Amino acid sequence: DGPDLICTGDNSVMRLRDTDGDGVADREPEVWTNLRHPEHGANGLVRGTDGCYYVICGNDSGLSAKQITTLSSPVRIPRSGGVARFSPEGRPLDVYAHGFRNPYDLDFDAEGRMFTVDSDGERDHHLPWYAPNRLFDVAQGMEHGWLLSGWTRGWNRPQSFFDNVERMVEIGRGSPTGVAVYRHRGFPEHYRGGVFSACWTFGRVYYFPIELAGATAKSKLEVFMQTAGDVGFAPCDLAVGPQGDLFIAIGGRHTRGSVFRVRYNGPRDDATRDEGTHSSPLEQVLKADQPLASWSRARWVPIARQLGQAAFEEAVGDDRLDSSSRIRAVEVLVEVFGGLDPKPAEAWAQSTAPAVRARVAWALGRGPSSENSEQLLAQLTSDADPRVERAAWEALATGNPLDPQRPRQPDWLRGLTSSERRVRAAAIAVAQSTGQASYREFISKVRTASDALALRLAQLWIKRPADPQADAEAPAEADIATCLEVYVAANSKEQIALEAVRLLQLALGDVRVAEGQAEVYSGYVANARAKLGPALARRIVRQLAPTFPTPLAELNRELARLFGMLRAEHAGLHAAIARMWTAESTVDDDLHYLIVASLLDGPRSSDFTAATAACLLGLHKKLDDLGQFASRNWPLRVGELFDELYRRDGALADALVGSSRFGHVDHALFAARLPDNLRRTATRLLWSAAMTRQQEPTPELISLVGRLPDDEALGLLRSQWDAVASHDPIVLALARYPNPVDRSKFVEALSSPQGAVVAKAAQALVALGINSSSSEIAAALRALKQACATAKDTEPRQSLLRLLNFWTEENSDVDVPDEPDQAYVGWFEMFSWYYPAEAAKLNASSKSDAETWNRRLAQVDWTRGDAVRGRTIYEARNCHRCHQASGHLGPELKGALSRLSRDDLFTAIVDPNLEVSPAFQTTLVATNSGQVYHGLVVYESPEGTLLQTGPDTTVRITDLEMSSMRRSNQSLMPSGLLDPLSDQDLSDLYAHLKTLGAQ
């Protein structure tokens, strides 16, 4: 913003001032508000068409009513992520919209629509409430679906709910980042006015051409550019430059950071030539490229001020100008000159261009509210174009309370019964806020039965509490009757019937998403079911159950949800639900109806039990057929669901295990929840099926086998030891029955990258007795050295120290210290004294190389080291790039010498592959084309893996390209880093490393 930088920081939105123009901030930061900036925090910041600043926030930003200082805030009680608005001077104003998970950026198009892309709940893929990445035309004052804060829990409203905003485009999986509306002439016509959006996960930039659709817009997804092959391209932000180039910043999560420029080099017509200037100063303002960009404002704002307000008022009313120029004139009047004068606005509101009328309505809502502006907006609520209606209602929602005695009132009947969802929502927002008195006056005069019925639906929506956590009033029988009457009268009109069903859900206090219940039931249990009364509940079920299922899929889903919220019981309802489980139904739908089935009251027939079992057993096969995997939360939620289904239907367990479909290796999810006898039978069946099909047992199945009688379990587990990938779960199972036969397995497991496995193996070795060999002690010491590189996970270190103390109890005075990090130096000294041969092997992988370095290191004068010169060496060898504070490619070296001796530290540098810490164990990925990549996994999903192969290099391997992936003991750190250094250099480097502990 000129010489200032407006930005989001770690905990705030702030302005940094540069008063002398040298590019360096020279004042203390001016904090506008405090917002958190974690993964789901305060993200993109854009200056809007009204000159205000808009900050889009994720659902862990702390956005709340604290950011609201105006009585006319579109949102009074923000929920989840949202859009905060600040005045041009930086004063917090209000919350413009809410109900987002983690959108990273926003931008405005030429008609003033705000666009953003919200992120999916990636942990909930293939669960009924999963919402893919989605493009929104952001609606003022509305919820956009996501209901919860933080990232550990999630639930998203279906987009069919009328009380949240519909999605323009569903994109799918990924991590959406930068958003930019292209308002330049540099690219061909197809790209002008559309939305670019970056996806970090898949290395893509999408393009969405915008097309008018009633009161909003519609679009479709196009891939504009994407990474080719294995290039590590992770776009995190987008911007359009003065020449029309699209700039793409890449990086994040320690991936390589840089900026790419995309320039159009094809043939250009007159409209795309950016060399020419517009013919007049007025055109230079009205036709400015990317008018919201700081570089563009720096050009046109001085010209606009020089021309003066009258020039732009004349332009708004000039029918000879195109609509886009007249819209820009309206916006300039708002941003630069403080708003519209209602007197000339009366004429502009009669324009033949709907886009101009809509922008005039918007502008009236951005200036001081007056009787003239309210009367003009009331008139525009009956405009023939839904864009104008929406803008007028939205403007009325942020003004002064409407006086019901004024001659012109908003067109309530038209607004509340509009076929346009955005218009209805905006009208209801006015009825709930500034227009309450006007609405009550209007509703008292309605006489026509059909109008009254339609308005009753709107009134039921209006009656909802503003705070979704507040207690809802007990629903009146008349309200229930209205909803049922409308549902019946809908006559297969899905939108009307859906609205009636949704209102019945709201009558139950809306869906419950608060904690205190199994997570799988978020969105399926009523907040205030008890207030309904049993007679009303029976009436709803009695009237609606016979209509289920309908020919309309979305209506069926919401009717079923309502039945679950009511804990309905009705003849034939169980069977009707079971008919929704078919070979063609999706996994998401199967789970939706299974959740509903688990909530229904009443006895289960044998046919229903069999159908439930068949549906459960078919879930994994359907995922296999899609070539997809269960997301992180999927097994947790399905497990919770199965527990409730089994609690309600005791015959389900036998039906499950007795089915011919039982035998998928992932059916261990269900087997683990069965009673002991049946669980053992199920485990044996699953193990037999896995062996017959030559499938590698999953960790869950191995854990189940570990719960079999020990004489049976031990043989089965040992038979799979050759499958290296199964070592960790097998050791965890074997550790339940420590047996001398498995001693070597426990010793080998001490080198596991999983701390829990190391701890269990150490505990099992303690149980096997005090006798130990020098090679076993060496293995424990090697594991201890690895464990000391991971500062946070103390359990493996403590278990290993207990083991060593136990093994050496008769010949060592070394005890477990209070600070395990500082423990193992003494152990190595003791080990070298008693077992010199083993110690030599432990200290170096190559004896000759180790001896050479040991001799050299012994001759270095460590007292002559200079820490300042050492830092230069440290940075010249690029050590800081992998061992910085975040330690993303190697362990943090701060305090390293409190954990490692000097010799051990330099031995690790000489041979980085000798002891690779579990926290930095690398992965080898092979592709179908024969390529092999070695690095650390940065991001992993069922669709692909991002692998960091060096400080500046990442590769992306899709699931289709990958042939294998396995752990590696090879370090990313290159060998030979110390070879070019002199003895003085070594002493200097050591002096610098010692200072790291004091920083």
Disulfide bonds with the S-S distance in Angstrom:
none
